[in-house]
């Protein structure tokens, strides 16, 4: 993973995280036992990432910020179960520190 250097790269990372959520959802739909592992957080993570993406592409997103993105509470609690947690951490680091 890399630290984005432009807004477009940053937006692409958020889009990639949304793709990862969609891929994870598709994989677990075939295996109901695995689904139980992700049910507690997947929908909420999806909504938060899509909201962030909408803010970014709509022009209302501002950063750097002094607080973590809301989905970091999910990462803190369920991180070991999120295969793309490093991507989420990079997105949050950029949110906090800028480019």
C-alpha positions as CSV (number, residue, x, y, z in Angstrom):
1,X,0.0,0.0,0.0
2,X,1.1,3.5,-0.6
3,X,0.2,6.9,0.8
4,X,-1.7,9.0,-1.8
5,X,-0.1,12.1,-3.0
6,X,-3.1,13.7,-4.8
7,X,-6.8,14.0,-4.2
8,X,-7.5,11.8,-7.1
9,X,-5.3,9.0,-5.7
10,X,-7.0,9.5,-2.3
11,X,-10.5,9.2,-3.9
12,X,-9.3,6.1,-5.8
13,X,-8.3,4.5,-2.5
14,X,-11.8,5.1,-1.0
15,X,-13.3,3.7,-4.2
16,X,-11.0,0.6,-3.9
17,X,-12.2,0.1,-0.3
18,X,-15.9,0.2,-1.5
19,X,-14.9,-2.4,-4.1
20,X,-13.3,-4.6,-1.4
21,X,-16.5,-4.4,0.6
22,X,-18.5,-5.5,-2.4
23,X,-16.1,-8.3,-3.1
24,X,-16.2,-9.5,0.5
25,X,-20.0,-9.4,0.4
26,X,-20.1,-11.5,-2.8
27,X,-17.7,-14.1,-1.3
28,X,-19.6,-14.5,1.9
29,X,-23.0,-14.9,0.2
30,X,-21.8,-18.3,-1.0
31,X,-20.8,-19.4,2.5
32,X,-23.4,-18.7,5.2
33,X,-21.1,-19.8,8.0
34,X,-18.5,-17.2,6.9
35,X,-21.2,-14.6,6.7
36,X,-21.8,-14.6,10.4
37,X,-18.3,-13.4,10.9
38,X,-18.9,-10.2,8.9
39,X,-22.5,-9.4,9.6
40,X,-21.8,-7.3,12.7
41,X,-19.9,-4.6,10.7
42,X,-20.1,-5.1,6.9
43,X,-23.3,-3.0,6.2
44,X,-22.2,-0.2,8.5
45,X,-18.7,-0.1,6.9
46,X,-20.3,0.0,3.4
47,X,-22.6,2.9,4.3
48,X,-19.8,4.9,5.8
49,X,-17.4,4.3,2.9
50,X,-20.0,5.2,0.3
51,X,-20.9,8.3,2.3
52,X,-17.3,9.4,2.4
53,X,-16.9,8.8,-1.3
54,X,-20.1,10.9,-2.0
55,X,-18.6,13.7,0.1
56,X,-15.3,13.5,-1.8
57,X,-16.8,13.5,-5.2
58,X,-19.5,16.0,-4.3
59,X,-16.9,18.5,-3.1
60,X,-18.1,18.7,0.6
61,X,-15.2,16.7,2.1
62,X,-12.5,18.6,3.9
63,X,-9.2,17.4,5.4
64,X,-6.9,17.1,7.2
65,X,-9.0,16.6,10.3
66,X,-8.3,16.2,14.0
67,X,-10.6,13.2,14.4
68,X,-10.6,9.7,12.9
69,X,-13.1,8.7,10.2
70,X,-16.2,7.0,11.7
71,X,-15.3,3.6,10.2
72,X,-12.1,3.5,12.4
73,X,-14.4,2.4,15.3
74,X,-15.2,-0.7,13.2
75,X,-11.6,-1.2,12.4
76,X,-10.7,-1.0,16.1
77,X,-13.3,-3.6,17.0
78,X,-13.3,-5.9,14.0
79,X,-9.9,-5.2,12.3
80,X,-8.6,-8.8,12.6
81,X,-11.6,-9.9,10.5
82,X,-11.3,-7.2,7.8
83,X,-8.9,-8.4,5.0
84,X,-8.4,-4.8,3.8
85,X,-7.9,-3.1,7.1
86,X,-4.5,-1.7,6.0
87,X,-6.3,0.1,3.2
88,X,-8.8,1.6,5.7
89,X,-5.9,2.7,7.9
90,X,-4.2,4.5,5.0
91,X,-7.4,6.3,4.2
92,X,-7.8,7.4,7.8
93,X,-4.1,8.5,8.0
94,X,-4.5,10.6,4.9
95,X,-7.7,12.1,6.4
96,X,-5.8,13.0,9.6
97,X,-2.6,14.2,8.1
98,X,-3.3,15.2,4.5
99,X,-0.9,14.3,1.7
